[in-house]
Amino acid sequence: MGSRVSLPALLLALAGGVLLWPWSGAAQGLPPTTGDQRAVEVDVHATDAGTTLSAEDARRLGLSTDGGEATLVPPVLLQESPAAYPEGLEGVDGEVVLELRVDEQGGVAEVDVTGGTSEKALVASAVAAAKGLRFSPATLGGQPVSVRLPFVYRFEAPLSESFMGHLTGTVRAKGTRRPLVGAVLFLDGSTTPAATTDSDGRFSLKVLPGAHRLELRAPGHAPERFEEVLVQGETLEVLYRLEPLVVNPYETVVRDERERTEVSRITLHEQELREVPGTVGDPFRVVMLMPGVGSLASGISYPVVRGSQPAATGFFLDGVRIPMLYHLLLGPAVVHPDFIDSIDFHVGVPPAQYGRLLGGAVEGRISRPREDRLHYTVYADLLNSGGFVEYPFASTGTSVSVAGRVSYAGLLIVPLAESLNESGSEYSRSRASFWDYQARVEQKLGQGRLRLFALGSSDDFGSTPIPDVANKNGFGVRTTFHRVDLRGTHPLAGGEAELGLTWGLDDFGFLGERTVARPQGIGVERVGEYTLRQLSVSARARWQRRFSGTLELTAGADVEHRRAAIVLRGTGLAPGQREDTLSDDPFQSPSSLATFSGGWTQLVWRPASPWTVSAGLRADAYHLVPGITHPALEPRLAVRHALSESLTLKAGAGLFHQPPTVLLHVPVLDTSGLRYGLQEGMQVDVGAEWKPFQGWEVGVDAFYNPLRRTVEFDLTEVALERRRIGLTGPDPAESGYAYGAELMVRHPLGDNWFGWVSYSFLRSRRHQRFARFDAEGNVVEWTRGTLPFAFEQEHVFNAALSYKLGRSITLGAVLHFNTGRPESGEITSKTMSPRFDEAGGPLWVRQDLDRVGRLPPFFRVDFRAAKSWALEDLTLDLYLDILNVSFQQEIYGYVYNFSDPKETGGRREHLREPLALPLIIPMLGLKAAY
């Protein structure tokens, strides 16, 4: 405590006072005095009209008032001068009454003590402080005058630290434990803030002992009231939590976005990755709803990018290529969603760092470890359960993150599979399961970081014989992979350098089981295994530096060594494999030793403010032992021109190479296929990006991809040996092209909703050799022609919307439409024509490939509903995610059969039955985040 000032100058204006006027008696015709001038004290009086001077006194002072009274305007305090409580004085209160003479300039000319306490220290402090007061001059009849006025200093003895109570604490958001910055605390009903939280959500204040009422307010949170009792001389530490008005709101966040230098890159963040209906909360599945993407079948999330094979698109995780992205084709991705911060989707002309790809590139960026406190999430749904734990060690700068999942997919998938396959179900049961893990240790090293990241995945599905009858067979497919990556980043030569080392193991195997009779009963034994195994070791380096505002250079190199072989145990043969092909068929008996090496550079140049030029060059060498080497040089160029702040034109082109592909990535086969040479294609893209309104983005692209050389095998050729003519020759290559247009209208996160609409027109053709058949199904000639590619879907439409309602309820829907693929027999059935033999019996004859039909179009609706709760330290989410809530059947092909004569009056008739399935994946789950 100090002093409190009382200013009775207003009392002077209301009740009267003393006016000092410099007066010369000679000037007024009165008897002279000893001096030229003297101060005359005159009473002033308060009236309803204000403070006045009588007409007689005004005349005596020489004021012209036209015979009336003169009005006094009292002084007004302009500058306070608080009196400090004297040091060394304790427990003494009091007041000092002063009389001040305020001169014509508003300064304090005299200070007289007229009453109050006799404590000399308080009097001295009041007198010293009064000399610092400043007023506006008093005026009388418009002229400055000097006045005397009373003034009071009141002193209150400051309370000692031992007497006060100390309240300190932290304010956090309920559920997320996020510190609330700028939260305001009000004490005992006061409208004046008593404290405000700092950047760590902390506050501190001293208050009198006793009970107090506190109110906390923070933007976006409901105000809360608390009651605390403080004890004299003690500190009370509190933790207050405020309820968010909306749990995990769709907020517009200004991020430090990487500048767009590519032709076509779509970046998705946060809820855009985890709350899209039909994706089961999996970030990578959102790519299926992007422009330029077709699909194998509904629910199978391997994208067909601009008419290429799914294996032509690469999936990366911070530069590490992932061999298998999804569990059981229909399941979640092999990486826990909490490890993914954002996803970049390069639908066309990806930068030079993405090599050995003929199609697009999808890169998941691992989230930076949080360094504040322990975080964990756990969830469970109808398909699997998983968890994520992250803990920072602040003393050493170390962060550890661990995640994993295990499935009980059989509860959902096995009954579905058995309902579709009744044959053999009496002696076998379907099975399906998977697991995965991820672990990260990241260490700060000065200005750099060192990270060890390991991940792995395993899938097992098939049929298991029931141990009731001997000599019954079962069959299974097992896939496993592991990756261990060590990466370091550090400033170097004015830029940032990265060095990485990766070890990998991939298995893709077929397992055979059989029931056997034992003395104790019939049991199940594994009788054979055929596994493709690949061991890889790779290294990569990257350096990036911005030389100026107009020039930025990124350069890198990578090398990968692969050792591939087969593992045979028991009666292990691949489906359809013959023992006489084990030595001469690279796909039936693959074994290889290969090294892929490459270097690349990407230069970004901004010659003028509206222009951005990104030029890249990549050189690769594909070496297969013994003595097969395929060099490849890939120039790439992207140009962007900003016509305005809202409209940008763009164009790009590049050359791309890739080893032969087999539908999806299968270990060993892409390496063994190098003896057939490389695939080569070019990508050309032009388009525009437009931001018509705040929060809206429009993108338009047109592309043309000439494919000079393609070597694309399907699983039928590889596993069942139904080979096209010329496949075993020196060059099974074909050629082709793809072209199309894409449109995307997007509203990113903000205003409690996000969504987009995308449309793609896609055509993909191949120049290939095919057979022509006569009316009886015999081959009459071989010819060449331009045919629709097996994965071509000409029209694809997607619309996604997610809206955050009140009470933390989220609703969302996805609409998907695509036209059917050709029924060419490569990944589906082949069109057959109804014919009759000489006896009039019905026949089905294969249709020429240039005359095959198409599968019907498919339309579906996905739905997602979620409710969130903010508990004390937990956020709880309950969600229902349904793929194909519209219950639409997708036709994957046809079975060409004949009717039962008993049902058709003794006649056998053509019977074309669709292979259709209303694939519906309902996912009910619960997730807790701490």
N, C-alpha and C positions, 0 to 999 in steps of 0.2 A: 504494500500500500504506500501511497505518497500523500499529496494534498489534493483537496477538491476546492475549486474556485467558486466563490459567490460574487456575482457582478451586479450590484444594485444600481447600475447606471440606468436601467429601465425604471427603477423606483424614482430616480431623479426626474424622469420624464412624466411620471404619474403623480408624485407627491411633493414635488418641489425640491430645491437644492440651493446651492450658492454659486453665483456667477462672479467671476473676477474680471473686471473691465479696466483696461489701461485708460486713465482719465487725466486730462490736463485741466486744472482749475482755471488757468488764464484763458484757455480757449473758450470756456463757458462764461467768462465775465465774472468769475468768482475770485475771492482773495487768493493771491498766489501762495504756493507752498514752497518748501525748501528744495524741492526737485522739480524738474520739468514735468515728470509724470509720476503717478502713483496708482496702485491697484485699489480699486473701489469694489467692495463686496456688496452685491445687491441680491435680495431675495427674488427667487422666481417661484411661480405658483402653477400647480396643475389644474387645468380646467378641462371641460369636455372638448374644447378646441385644441388641446395640447398644452405644452408647457409654455407659459407666457411671462412677459415683463410688463409691469404697469406702464401706462402712457407717461406718468410723471417721471418714473425712473428712466424710461427711454429718452425722454427729453433731456434729463440731466446728463445722460451719457452721449448726447449728440446724435441719437439715432433718429432717422426720419421715418415716422410711422403714420403720417397724416393724422396725427392726433389720436390714433388707436394704440392697442397693445402690440409689443414686438414678440414674435414667436421664436422660441429657442428650440433648436434641433440638438438633442443630446448626443454625446459621443457613442460610437459602437465599437466593441472590442473586435480588432482585426487579427491580433496575434497573441495567442496565449503564452504564458510563461509559468509552467507548473513549478511548484516549490517541492524540492526533494526532501524526503524525510531524513533528518540528520543521522549520520552514522554513529553508532555507539549508543544511541538512545533507544530504549526498548520499553514497550508497553505504555507509552504516554500518548493520549489523544488530546486534541485541543483545537482552538481556532484563534486566529490572529485577525483583529479588526483594524483596518488601515483606512486612512484618508489620503487619497491621491489627488495631486494637482496635475491635470492634463492640460498641456499648453496648446497654443494655436496650431502646432504641427501634429498633434495627436500623441506626443511622447509624454512620459511620466517625468515631470520636473521636480516634484517633491513627494516624499512618502513620510507620513506621520502615523505612529501607532496610537490608536485611540481606545483600545480595549482588547479583551480576550485573555488568553493564557499568559501567565508570567514566566513560562519556560523559555529561557533566553535562547536556547538552540532553535526552538520553533519560530520565535520572533525574528531571529537573524535570518533564517531561511526564507521567511515570508517577505521581509524587507528586500533581501537580495533578489528574490524572484520578481517582485513587483516592478522593479526598474526595467525589466525586459518586456513589459506589456506594451502593446501598441494599439491605438484607437484611431478611429476617424475623428477629425477635429469637430468639436461642437460649433454650431453656428447660431448667431442671433441676428435675426433680420437679414439673413443671408451672408453675414460676415463671420469669419472664424473668431472664436473667443476661447479663453482659458477658463476651465471650470474645476471645482473641487467635487469629488464624489467618494463615497465610502466603498470599500472593497474588502472582502473577507476571504482568508485562506483557512480551510478546515483540514486538519491533519488527523489521519487514522494510522495507528501503529501497524506496520506490516506484520502479517502472521509469519511465524517462523516455520521452517521446513518441517520441524518436528510436530507442528500443530496441524499442517495441511494434510489432505489426502491426495494420493497420486493415482490417476486412472490412465492406464495405457492398454493398448490392444491392437487387434488386427481385424479388418473387415474383409470378408470373402463372399464370393457368390456361392449360394447353397447348391450342392451337387457337384460342381466342378472344382471347388476350392480355389478358384481364381481370385487373386487379390483385387479388390476394387479400388481403383485410383480415383481420387476426387470425391469420395463419399463424404457427406457433410453431417456433423453431429451437433444437435441442438440440446441445450441443457435446461431442464426445469421449465419447459414451455416458452423459453425465450425464442424470439425470431432472429436473433443474432447468432451466427454460427460460433460454437465454442471450439471446434477443431475440424480439420479436414485431413483426410488420409493422404499419405505420400505415395510414391511410386511402388512401394511394397505393400500398400494397403494398411499402413500403420498410423496410429495417432497417439497423442499424449497430451494430458492437461492436468492442472492442479485445481482441486475444488475443496470446499469446506467439508469437514467430516459430517456424516449423517446420510440420510436417504436422499437419493436423487433420481429424477426421471430423465431418461435420455431418448432421443428420437434420431434414427439414422435414415438418410435419404441418399439414393444413388440412381443415376439415369438407367432406365431399363429394368429396374428392380422395385418391388413393392416396399414402401417404407415400413420400418419395424420400430417398436417401442420396447425399451428395456428399463428395468429398475435395478439400481445398484446401491449398496450401503457401503460407504467408505469410512475407514477407521483412521483416527488421528495418527499421522506419522507413518502410515503403511501404504504400500503400493498394491493396487489391485490390477492384475493382468487378465484381460478378457478376450474372447474370440466371438465375434458377432457374424452371423450369416444372414444374407439378404436373399429372399426368394426372387428368382428371375421371373419377369412377366411372361417370357417365352423361353422354354428350355431349348438350347442350341438353335437360336434364331437364324434365319437366312439373312445374314447381314451383308451389306455391300462393304467389302474390305479392300482398301487400296493396297495392293501388293507391289513389291519391287519386281515387276514382270520382266522377264528377259525380252529384249527387243526382238520383234519379228524380222528375221532376215530370210527365212525360208519361204518357199512358194505357198505351201499348204501345211500348216501345223495347227492342230486343235489341242488346247490345254484345258484339262478339267481338274477341279479342286474339291476337296472337302465333301460336302453333302452331294455335290454333283457326281461323285464317285460311289457313294455309299447308300444313297436313298433314292435310286432310280428304280421304279417298279419293274419286276421281272428279273432283276439281277441278283437277288438274294444278298444284297449288300456287298457284292464283289466288285471291286473297281475295274478290273480288266473286262468284265462282261459288258460294260457300258460302251465299249468300242463297237459292239454289234449294232448300235443305234446311230452311228456316225455316217455321214455321207460317203459314198463310194464303196460301201461295204455290203456284200451279199452273204449268204449263209449256206451251209450244208443242209441243215434242217433246223426247225424251230427248237431252241433250247441248246443246240450245240454251238458253243461260242468260239469257234475258230473262224476268224473273218476271211472272207473271199474278197480281197482288195482289188478293185478295178479289174475283175475278171481273171485274176491269176489263181494258181493253186493256193490253198491255205498255207502250205509249207513255204511259199515264196515270201511270206510276211514274217519278219523276225520280231521276237519279244525280248526286251532287255530290261535289266534291273541295275541301274547305275553303271551301265557299260558292260555288265555280265549277261551273256545271252543265256536264256532259259530254254532248255530243250523241250520241256512239256509244260504247258501252261495250266491245264485244267485236270481235275480229278474225274475219272470215269466219263469223260467227254461232257456229261451233263452237270457235273459237280462244280464246286467253287474252284477258284484259282489255287495254285500251290503255294501262294504267298499270303500270309495273314494280312487282312486289310489295314490294320493299324501300322504296318510297316510302310505303307504307301502314302506319300504326301501329295503327289500329283501325277498325272499321266499325260505324256505328250504323244499324240498320234500324228505321224507323218504319212498322210494318205498318198502323197505323190512327191517325187524328186526329193528324197531325204538328203540331209547333208552328208559330206564325205566320210564322216566318222562311222556311219552305218554302212558296212561293207558286206559283200557276199550275199546280197539279197536282190531278187528280181522284182519284188513288190514293195509294200509299205513297211513302216517300222513303228513299233509301239514300245515306248520306254517308260517304265515306272520309276519314279524318283523316290528313293528311300527318305523318309522323314528324318530330319535332324534330331538327335537325342535331346530330350528335355532335361535341363540341368537344374531344375528347381527342387524337385521332390519325387517321391515314389509315385508311380502311375501303374495301374493295371486295369485290364478289362477281362471279363469272362462272359461267355455266351453259350447258349445251347439252343438248337432247333431240331427239326425232325430228321435232319440228315447227319449232323455232326455237332461236336462240342469243341470249344477251343478257348485259349487264353493268351494274354499278352502281358508281360511284366517288364517294367523299365525302372532302373534305379541309378541315380547319379551319385558318385563318390566325390563330393566337392573338394575334399582335401587333396586328392590326387589328380583331379580333372578327368576321371574315368567314368564312363557310362556303360551300363550293361543292360541289354535288352534280350528277352527270350520269348518266343511264341511257339505255339504248336496246336495241332488239331488232330482229332481222331474221329472216325465216322462209325455210325451204325446204319450205313446206307441200306443194308439189307432189309431193314424194317419198311422202307419205302419202295426200293427198286425191285427187290426180289419178288414180292407178290405181283407187281406189275409185269415183270418178265415172264413169270410162270403163267399168268393169265393169257399172255400172247403166244405161249408155246406149250400147248397141252401135250404134244408128242414127247414121249420119254419122261414126262414129269413123274411117272409112277416109280421110276427107279433113280431119279436124280433130283437135286434141288439147286436152284440158282444161288449164287453168292456174289456179294459185292462189298468191298471195304476199301478204305484208304486212310493214310495218315501223312502228316507233314510236320516239319519243324523249321524254325529259323532262330538264329542266335547271332548277336552282334556285341562286340566289345570295341568301344571307341575311346581313344586316348588323345588328349591335347598334348602337343609337343611344341612348345613355344608358339610360333605363329602358324603352325601346321597341325595336322591331325593324322592319326594312324587308326585304321579300322580293320578289324577281322570280322568277316561276315560268313556264316555257314548256313546252308539251307539244304533240305532234302525232301523227297516225296516218294510215296509208294502207293500203287494201286493193284488190286487183285480182284478179278471178276471171272466168272465162268460158272460151271456146274459141277457139283460134287455128288458122286454116286451114293445112294442110300445103302448102308451096310446090312441089307436084308437078303440080297441075292448075289451069288458069286459071279465073277466075270462080267460085271457091268462097268462101263467106262465113264469117266468124268474128264472134263477139259477145262483149262483155265488160261488166262492171260495175266501176266504180271509185269508191271513196269516200275522201275525204280531209278531215281537219279539222286546224286549228291553233288554239291558245289561248296568249295571253300575258297573264299576270296580275301586276299590281304591287299589293302589299298592305303597309300599314303599321299597326302597333299601338303604342299609347302610352297611359300613364295620363292620364286627363282627368276633372276635376271629381269626384274621389273614386272613379272607376270606371276602366274600360278602354275605349278607343275604337279602332275599326278603320275604315280607309278603303281601298277597293279599286277598281282600274280594270282592265278586261279587254277585250282585242281578240280577235276570232274570225273565222275563215274556214272555211266548210263547202262541200264539193263532193260532189254525188251525181250520177254521170253514166253514160250508156250509150255504149259505143264500138262502131263498126262497122269490120270489116276485110274485105279481099277480096284474093284472089290475082290478080295481073295479069301478063300476058306482057310481058317486056322483052327488049331485044336480047341481054342477057347471060343470060337465063333467066327463070323465073317467080319473082316475089317477092311479098311481103305489104305492102300499103299500108293506112293508116287512111283510110277513105272517109267517115266521118261521126262526129259527136259530138253528144250531147244531154245537157247538164249543168245541173243545178239548182245555182246558186251563191248563197250567202248570206254577206254581210259584216255583222258585228255589233260594236257598241261599247257597253259597259255600265259602270256605276259603282254601287257599293254603300257604305253606311255603317252602322256598328253601334256602339252604346254600351251598356255593361252596368255596373250598380253594385248592390252589396248595401248597402242603407241600414241594416239591422239584422239580427238573427237571424231576424226574422219577415217581412222585406220585401226583395224583389229585383226590379229593373226592368231589362228589356232592350228597346231600341228600335232601329229601323233603317229604312232606305229604300233602294230600288234602282231603277234606270232602265236600260232596254236599247233601243237603236236598231238596227233590222235593215233592210238593203237587200237585196232578193232579186230575182233575174233568172234568165233562162235563157241558156245559151251554145249556139249552133247553128253547127256547121261541117259543110260538105259535105251529105250526105244524112242529117242528124241529125234523127230523129224517135223519140219514145219508142215502145216496143212497142205496137202496136195504135192508134197515134195517126194521125189523119187531118188533112190540111192544112186542111180546112174548119172545124176546131174550134179552131184556134190563137188566134182572137181572142175567142171567147165562152166558153171553158171555163177557169176559174181553175186547175183541176188539170192540164189538158193544156198550158196555156201560162201558168204562174204568173209573175207579176212584181209585186212589192209593195214598199211602203215603210211600215214600221210602227214604233211606239214603245210599249213596255210600261213602265209606271211604277207604283210602289207604295210604300206605307209600312206599317210594322207595329210593334206593341208587344206585349210579353209580360210580364205581372206575376205573380210568384210570391209568394203570401201564406201564411204559416203562423200562422193565428189561435190555434191551440192545438197542443200537442206532437203529438197523433196526426193532425192534419189538415194537408194541403197542398193549396192551391187555385192552379191555374195558369190565368189568364185571358188570352187573346190576341185581338187584333183586327188584321185586315189589310184594307187598301183598295187596289184596283188599278184602273188604267185601261188598256184595250187600244185603241190608236188605229191605224187603218189608213187610209192616204191613198188616195182623197180622202174625208174627212168621215165616216168610220165610227168611232165610239167606243163601247166597251162598258165601263161602270163595273161594279165588283164589290166588295161588302163582305162580309167573311168573319169573323164572330165564332167563337171557339173557346174551349172550357172543358174543363178536366180537374181532377178531384177525387180525392185519395187519402186514405184513412183507415187508419191502422195500428191494428188491433185488438190486436196484440201485437208483440214484436220479430220474430216469425217470420211473421206473417200480415198482409197489407195488402189492403184492398178498394179498387177503383178504378173510375172511370166517366168518360166524356168524350164530347163531341159537338162538331161543327164543320161549317161550310159551306165548300164548295170550288168553284172554277171553273177551267176550262182551255179553250184554243182547241180546235177540232176535231182529232181524232187519226186517224192512218193506221197502224194496226198498230204499227210501230216509228217512232222519231223519224226523219223525213226532212226535211232542210233545205228551206226555202221553203214546203212544203205546209202546215205548221201556221200560218204567217203568212198565206198566201193564203186559207186556210179561214176567216179571221175574218169574211168577208162572210156566212158562214152563222150567225154569232152564237157565243155561248159555251156550253160545257157547264156544267151546274150539278148538284151533288150534295151530299148530307149524309152524314156519318159519325157513327154512334152506337156506342159501345163500353162494355161493362161487363165486369168480370173481377176476378180475385184473383191475388195473388202469395204464395207460401208457401215457406218454407225449413224443411222438416221436420227435417233433420239438417244437421250441419256439412258444407259442400261440396255441398249439393243444393239445386236450385231448381225449383219447380213453378209454371207459369203457366197460367191458364185465362182465355179471352176469349170473349165472345159479341158479335156485331156485327150491325147492320142499317144498310144504306146505301141510302136512297131516292135515286133518280136522277131529278130533275125534268126534266132536259133532257140528252140525249146526242146528239152528232154524231160517230159512229164509222164511218169509211170503211175498207173493206178494200182490199188491193192490187189485187184483181181489178177493182173499180170504178174505181180511179184509173188504172191502167195500161192495162187492156184495154177500158174503157168499157162494161162490162156493168152499166148503171145500173139501180137500182131506180126504179120509178115515183115521181115526185115529187122525185127528187134534184136536178134542175135547177130546181125550183120555188123559191119564196121561203124555205121552211123545211123542210129535210130532217130535222128533229130528231125524235127518238123519246124515250121515257122508259123507266124500268125500276126495278129494285131488286136488291140482293144481300144475302144474310144467311148466317150460318153460325156455327160454333163452332170454337175452336182449343184445343189442349192441347200443352204442352211440358214435358217433364221433362228437366232438364239437370244435368250434373256438370261444372262448369268445370274449368280446368286445375288439377291437383293429384294427389298420390299416384300419379304416373307414368301417369295416363290422363285423358282427357276424352271426353265424348260427350253425346248427347241423343237423345230420342225425341219426335217431333212428329206430331200427327194433326190434320187439318183437314177439317171438313165445310163445303163451299162450294156455295152455289147463287146463280146470277146469271141474272136474267130480263130480257127487253126486251119492251115493248109496241110492236109494229110491224105494218106492213101486209104481207100476203103473198097469193100467188095460190093458188087451188084449181084442180086439174086434173081433167079427165075421164079415162075409161079409155084414151083415145088420146093423152093428153098435151096436150090443148088447154086453155087457160085458160078457165074457165067463170065465175069471179067473183074479185073482190078483197075481202078481209076483213081485219079486225084481230084480233090475239090476243096473248096473253102466251106468249113462246117462250123456251126455254133459250138463253142467250147462247152465241155460237160458241166462247168460251174456257172454258165451264163444265166443271170436273172436280169431281164431287161429293165424292169421298173421296180424300184424299192422305195417305200415311203415309211417314215418313222415320225411319230410325234410323242414327245415326252413332257410331262408336267408334274411338278410336285409343289404343293402349297401348304404352308404352315398356318394352321388355323389357331384360334384362341385355345387356351388351356393346354397348350403344347401338344396338340393333335395335328398329325400330318397325314394328308391324303394325296395320292398320286396315281397316275395312270399312264400307260404307254399304248399307243396304237401302232401296229406294224402290218405292212402289206408288201407282198412280193409276188411277181409273176413266176411261173414255174420254169424249172430247168428243162433242157432237152432230155427226152427219154432215150438216151443213146447207148445205155448199157454199161457205161463206165463206172458210175457211182449209183446207178439205179437200174431198173429193168430196161429192156430194149423194146421199142415198138414192134409189134407183130401184126401181120395182116391176116385176116381170115381167108382161108382157101379150102378147096375140096379136092380130094384125090379122085382117081378115075372111077372109083366105086361110089363116089358121092359122100365119102366120109369127111368130116371136118378136119382141117389142118390149120396150124398156125405157122406162118412163114415169116422169117426175119425181114424187116423192112430195111431198105437201103438207108445209110446214115444221112444222106442229104434229104431224106423224106420222113424222118422220124418226127413224132409229135412232141408235145411238151406236156409236162405235168400241170395240173390245174393251179391257178393262183391260190394264195393262202393269205388269210387275214386273221389276226388275233388281237386281243386286248389283255394287257397285264394290269395288275392292280396292287397297290400297296397302302396299308394303313398302319400308323404307328402312334403310340401314346408315350410321352416321356414324363418322368417324375424327377424332381430334384430333391433328394433326401439330404441328410446332414452333410455327408461327405461323398455321396454316391449319386450318379445319374443312372436312372433305370429306364430302359426302353423295352417296350413290348411291341412287336411288329408282326404283321401278317403280310406276306409277300406271295403273290400267286402269279405264276406264269401261265398265260392262256386261261384267264378267268372266263373268257367267252366260250370255252368248251368247243373250239373249232377243231375239226379233224384235218390234219395235213396228209396229203397223199404222197408217199415216197416212191411209189412205183405201182406196177400191176402184175398180177399173176394170170398168165394166159393158160386157161384150162378148158375142160370140157364138162358139160353137164352130166348128171347121173341119168342114164336112160330111164330108170324107174320113175324119175320125177318129171320127165319130159315126154311121156308117151312112147317110150322105147327108142327115141331118137337121141343121138349124141349131138349136142349143139355147142357152138363156141361160147365160152364163158370167160369173160374178162372181169376179174375181181380186183378192186383197188387194195393196195397195201396202205391202209390208213390208220392213223393213231391220233386220238385226241390227247396229245402230250400235255398233261396238266401237272405242274409242280407247285403244290401249295407248301409254303414254308412259314411255320409259326415258330417264333423265336423270342428269347428274352436275353437282354444284354445289360450288364452292369459295368459301369466305368468309374474308377476311383482316381 
